Amino acid sequence: MPKFDIAGRAKLWFTISLLIIIPGLISMATRGFNFGIDFTGGTIIDLKFEQPVEISKIRDALKPFGLDGSTIQLSGESSDVSESNNVMIRTIDLEEVQRKEVMAGIKKDVGNYEVLREEKVGATIGSELIFNAVMALVISWVLIILYIAYRFEFKFGIAAIIALIHDILIVLTLFSFTQRQVDSSFVAALLTIVGYSINDTIVIFDRIRENLKLHFKRGGDVVELVNRSIYQTLTRSLYTVFTCLFTTAALFFFGGETTKDFAFALLVGFTCGCFSSIFIAGPLWLTLRNFGNKN
């Protein structure tokens, strides 16, 4: 049996997760989230500058107004993707006075321009798309339970889904704590995390199943079997998560401003997904199994 008992310390791992999730639920109920313009609507400003400009210059001009997190896109006929005469800015809903101040600040810090379009837009996601995203998650969880129940057993499926909910709750907790912007890319990040995390969990469950068939005898130690299964797949799990974290960290630290929140969600999700696969899913299946045997 491995020296460090992972499966036997289930209460410790569950407590660590609850110490993060419970304050997170309180924060979600009290502070909520910093919803982006995909959820709240906003203002679109389409400008044509006399000289080609870079996104960084536009963002610096918006920073004094607290709008440096706005979505900025370049367009036009220029072949240089790093700068262009045509710039589209999508930001929060601006009042008339604030809009004039922003426009004056851009002209002062960036240069003269012609206004091609200026309009207010509604939320692109809205309640219907939020409902569809939640339904997509729920349906995927139901299908995962059915698949794992068919391939393994029902308790494996329940443990896997609880581990996935654990991962999503921690990501939501961090976004509520830090008040990072929640937009359409955040929804995509959550779905990516679900797909990544369940993959790692199934690998461990598959090894537990193989060991149950090949090595476990009646009266044997199931805790030792789960520990052995986790350690047999540990190298693979760590290699996978570090590979993902390296590329996601590069996106977070060296990518554009508009990708930082997406990359941050993936960093948190991949990390807690690895934690849940190793320290939550197996011990949780063991807990469910013992509970079922008592009944």
C-alpha positions as CSV (number, residue, x, y, z in Angstrom):
1,M,0.0,0.0,0.0
2,P,1.4,3.5,-0.8
3,K,2.8,5.4,2.2
4,F,0.4,8.3,1.8
5,D,-3.2,7.3,2.3
6,I,-5.3,9.3,-0.2
7,A,-8.6,7.3,0.0
8,G,-8.5,6.9,3.7
9,R,-8.3,10.7,4.3
10,A,-11.6,11.4,2.5
11,K,-12.9,13.7,5.3
12,L,-9.8,15.9,5.0
13,W,-10.2,16.4,1.2
14,F,-14.0,17.0,1.6
15,T,-13.3,19.6,4.3
16,I,-10.8,21.5,2.2
17,S,-13.2,21.7,-0.6
18,L,-16.1,22.8,1.6
19,L,-13.9,25.5,3.2
20,I,-13.7,27.0,-0.3
21,I,-17.1,26.3,-1.6
22,I,-19.2,27.4,1.4
23,P,-17.7,31.0,1.5
24,G,-18.1,31.0,-2.3
25,L,-21.8,30.3,-2.0
26,I,-22.1,33.1,0.5
27,S,-20.2,35.4,-1.8
28,M,-22.4,34.4,-4.8
29,A,-25.5,35.2,-2.8
30,T,-24.3,38.5,-1.4
31,R,-21.8,40.0,-4.0
32,G,-23.0,38.1,-7.0
33,F,-20.9,38.3,-10.2
34,N,-19.4,40.9,-12.4
35,F,-21.5,40.2,-15.6
36,G,-20.0,41.5,-18.8
37,I,-21.9,43.2,-21.6
38,D,-22.8,39.9,-23.1
39,F,-25.2,39.6,-20.2
40,T,-26.0,43.2,-19.5
41,G,-25.9,44.9,-22.9
42,G,-23.8,47.9,-23.7
43,T,-22.5,50.4,-26.2
44,I,-20.9,49.8,-29.6
45,I,-18.7,52.6,-31.0
46,D,-17.2,52.1,-34.5
47,L,-14.4,54.6,-35.3
48,K,-12.2,55.3,-38.4
49,F,-8.9,57.0,-37.5
50,E,-6.8,59.1,-39.8
51,Q,-3.8,56.9,-39.0
52,P,-3.6,53.2,-38.2
53,V,-3.7,52.6,-34.4
54,E,-3.0,49.6,-32.2
55,I,-5.4,48.0,-29.7
56,S,-3.1,48.8,-26.8
57,K,-3.3,52.5,-27.5
58,I,-7.1,52.4,-27.5
59,R,-7.1,50.4,-24.3
60,D,-4.7,52.9,-22.6
61,A,-7.0,55.7,-23.6
62,L,-10.0,53.9,-22.0
63,K,-8.2,53.1,-18.8
64,P,-8.8,56.4,-17.0
65,F,-12.5,55.8,-17.4
66,G,-12.3,52.3,-16.1
67,L,-13.2,50.8,-19.5
68,D,-9.9,49.1,-20.3
69,G,-11.6,45.7,-20.1
70,S,-13.8,46.6,-23.1
71,T,-13.8,44.4,-26.2
72,I,-11.8,46.1,-28.9
73,Q,-11.6,44.8,-32.5
74,L,-9.6,46.0,-35.5
75,S,-11.1,45.9,-39.0
76,G,-10.5,47.4,-42.4
77,E,-8.4,46.7,-45.5
78,S,-5.0,46.8,-43.8
79,S,-3.0,43.6,-44.0
80,D,-1.3,44.3,-40.7
81,V,-3.5,42.7,-38.0
82,S,-1.6,44.6,-35.2
83,E,-3.0,48.0,-36.3
84,S,-5.8,49.4,-38.4
85,N,-7.7,52.6,-39.1
86,N,-11.0,51.0,-38.3
87,V,-11.7,50.2,-34.6
88,M,-14.8,48.8,-33.0
89,I,-15.2,49.3,-29.3
90,R,-17.8,47.3,-27.3
91,T,-18.2,48.5,-23.8
92,I,-20.7,49.0,-21.0
93,D,-23.8,51.1,-21.4
94,L,-22.6,54.7,-21.4
95,E,-24.6,57.8,-20.5
96,E,-24.4,60.7,-22.8
97,V,-22.0,62.8,-20.7
98,Q,-19.8,59.8,-20.0
99,R,-19.8,58.9,-23.7
100,K,-18.7,62.4,-24.7
101,E,-15.8,62.3,-22.2
102,V,-14.7,58.9,-23.5
103,M,-14.8,60.1,-27.1
104,A,-12.8,63.2,-26.2
105,G,-10.2,61.2,-24.3
106,I,-9.7,58.8,-27.3
107,K,-9.3,61.8,-29.6
108,K,-6.7,63.4,-27.3
109,D,-4.7,60.2,-26.6
110,V,-5.0,58.4,-29.9
111,G,-5.8,60.8,-32.7
112,N,-8.5,62.2,-34.8
113,Y,-11.3,59.9,-36.1
114,E,-14.6,59.7,-37.8
115,V,-17.5,58.1,-36.1
116,L,-19.0,55.4,-38.4
117,R,-21.5,53.9,-35.9
118,E,-22.6,54.5,-32.4
119,E,-25.4,52.6,-30.8
120,K,-26.7,50.8,-27.7
121,V,-27.2,47.1,-27.8
122,G,-29.0,44.6,-25.7
123,A,-27.6,41.6,-24.0
124,T,-26.5,38.9,-26.5
125,I,-26.7,36.1,-24.0
126,G,-29.7,37.0,-21.8
127,S,-31.8,34.7,-19.7
128,E,-32.7,32.3,-22.5
129,L,-29.1,31.5,-23.4
130,I,-28.2,31.2,-19.7
131,F,-31.1,28.7,-19.4
132,N,-29.8,26.8,-22.4
133,A,-26.2,26.7,-21.0
134,V,-27.5,25.3,-17.7
135,M,-29.6,22.8,-19.5
136,A,-26.6,21.8,-21.6
137,L,-24.7,21.1,-18.4
138,V,-27.5,19.2,-16.8
139,I,-28.1,17.0,-19.9
140,S,-24.4,16.3,-20.2
141,W,-24.3,15.3,-16.6
142,V,-27.3,12.9,-17.0
143,L,-25.7,11.4,-20.1
144,I,-22.4,11.0,-18.2
145,I,-24.2,9.2,-15.4
146,L,-25.9,6.9,-17.8
147,Y,-22.7,6.1,-19.7
148,I,-20.6,5.5,-16.6
149,A,-23.4,3.5,-15.0
150,Y,-23.4,1.3,-18.1
151,R,-19.7,1.0,-18.4
152,F,-18.9,0.9,-14.7
153,E,-21.6,1.2,-12.1
154,F,-24.2,3.8,-11.0
155,K,-22.1,4.9,-7.9
156,F,-19.2,5.7,-10.2
157,G,-21.5,8.0,-12.2
158,I,-22.8,9.8,-9.1
159,A,-19.2,10.3,-7.8
160,A,-18.1,11.7,-11.1
161,I,-20.9,14.2,-11.4
162,I,-20.4,15.4,-7.8
163,A,-16.7,15.9,-8.6
164,L,-17.7,18.0,-11.7
165,I,-20.1,20.1,-9.7
166,H,-17.3,20.6,-7.2
167,D,-15.0,21.9,-10.0
168,I,-17.6,24.3,-11.3
169,L,-18.5,25.6,-7.9
170,I,-14.8,26.4,-7.2
171,V,-14.5,28.3,-10.5
172,L,-17.7,30.3,-9.7
173,T,-16.4,30.9,-6.2
174,L,-13.1,32.4,-7.5
175,F,-14.9,34.6,-10.0
176,S,-17.3,35.9,-7.3
177,F,-14.4,36.6,-5.0
178,T,-12.2,38.4,-7.6
179,Q,-15.2,40.0,-9.4
180,R,-13.6,39.0,-12.7
181,Q,-15.9,39.5,-15.7
182,V,-18.4,36.8,-16.6
183,D,-19.2,36.7,-20.3
184,S,-19.8,34.3,-23.1
185,S,-16.2,33.0,-23.0
186,F,-16.7,32.1,-19.4
187,V,-19.6,29.8,-20.4
188,A,-17.3,28.2,-22.9
189,A,-14.6,27.8,-20.3
190,L,-17.0,26.0,-17.9
191,L,-17.9,23.5,-20.7
192,T,-14.2,22.9,-21.4
193,I,-13.5,22.3,-17.8
194,V,-16.3,19.7,-17.5
195,G,-14.9,17.8,-20.5
196,Y,-11.4,17.9,-19.2
197,S,-12.2,16.9,-15.6
198,I,-14.4,13.9,-16.4
199,N,-11.7,12.5,-18.7
200,D,-9.2,12.3,-15.9
201,T,-11.8,10.9,-13.5
202,I,-12.8,8.1,-15.9
203,V,-9.2,7.0,-16.2
204,I,-9.0,6.5,-12.5
205,F,-12.3,4.8,-12.3
206,D,-11.3,2.5,-15.1
207,R,-8.3,1.4,-13.1
208,I,-10.3,0.9,-10.0
209,R,-12.7,-1.3,-12.0
210,E,-9.8,-3.3,-13.4
211,N,-8.3,-3.8,-10.0
212,L,-11.7,-4.9,-8.6
213,K,-11.9,-7.6,-11.2
214,L,-8.3,-8.7,-11.2
215,H,-6.9,-8.2,-7.7
216,F,-9.7,-7.7,-5.2
217,K,-10.9,-10.7,-3.3
218,R,-13.8,-10.9,-0.8
219,G,-12.7,-9.5,2.5
220,G,-9.9,-7.4,0.9
221,D,-9.1,-3.8,1.7
222,V,-11.0,-1.5,-0.7
223,V,-9.2,1.5,0.6
224,E,-5.9,0.0,-0.4
225,L,-7.3,-0.9,-3.8
226,V,-8.5,2.7,-4.4
227,N,-5.1,4.1,-3.3
228,R,-3.3,1.7,-5.6
229,S,-5.5,2.7,-8.5
230,I,-4.9,6.4,-7.9
231,Y,-1.1,5.9,-7.7
232,Q,-1.1,3.8,-10.8
233,T,-2.6,6.6,-12.8
234,L,-1.0,9.5,-10.9
235,T,1.8,10.1,-13.3
236,R,-0.5,10.2,-16.3
237,S,-2.9,12.6,-14.4
238,L,0.0,15.0,-13.4
239,Y,1.5,15.0,-16.9
240,T,-1.8,15.8,-18.5
241,V,-2.7,18.7,-16.1
242,F,0.8,20.2,-16.3
243,T,0.7,20.2,-20.1
244,C,-2.6,22.0,-20.0
245,L,-1.6,24.4,-17.3
246,F,1.6,25.4,-19.2
247,T,-0.3,26.4,-22.4
248,T,-3.1,28.0,-20.4
249,A,-0.7,30.0,-18.3
250,A,1.0,31.2,-21.5
251,L,-2.4,32.4,-22.7
252,F,-3.1,34.1,-19.4
253,F,0.2,35.9,-19.0
254,F,1.0,36.7,-22.7
255,G,-2.4,36.7,-24.3
256,G,-4.5,39.8,-24.9
257,E,-6.7,41.4,-22.2
258,T,-9.9,39.9,-23.7
259,T,-8.6,36.4,-23.1
260,K,-7.3,36.8,-19.6
261,D,-10.6,36.0,-17.8
262,F,-11.2,32.9,-20.1
263,A,-7.6,31.7,-19.4
264,F,-8.0,32.4,-15.6
265,A,-11.2,30.2,-15.6
266,L,-9.3,27.4,-17.3
267,L,-6.3,27.7,-15.0
268,V,-8.6,27.4,-11.9
269,G,-10.8,24.7,-13.5
270,F,-7.9,22.5,-14.7
271,T,-6.2,22.7,-11.3
272,C,-9.3,21.9,-9.2
273,G,-10.2,19.3,-11.9
274,C,-7.0,17.5,-11.2
275,F,-7.5,17.8,-7.5
276,S,-11.1,16.4,-7.7
277,S,-10.1,13.5,-9.9
278,I,-7.3,12.4,-7.5
279,F,-8.6,13.4,-4.1
280,I,-12.4,13.7,-4.4
281,A,-13.8,11.2,-7.0
282,G,-12.2,8.0,-5.8
283,P,-12.7,8.6,-2.0
284,L,-16.3,9.8,-2.8
285,W,-17.0,6.6,-4.7
286,L,-15.6,4.7,-1.7
287,T,-17.9,6.7,0.7
288,L,-20.9,6.0,-1.5
289,R,-20.0,2.3,-1.7
290,N,-19.6,2.0,2.1
291,F,-22.8,3.9,2.7
292,G,-24.7,1.5,0.3
293,N,-23.2,-1.6,2.0
294,K,-24.4,-0.4,5.4
295,N,-27.9,-0.1,4.1
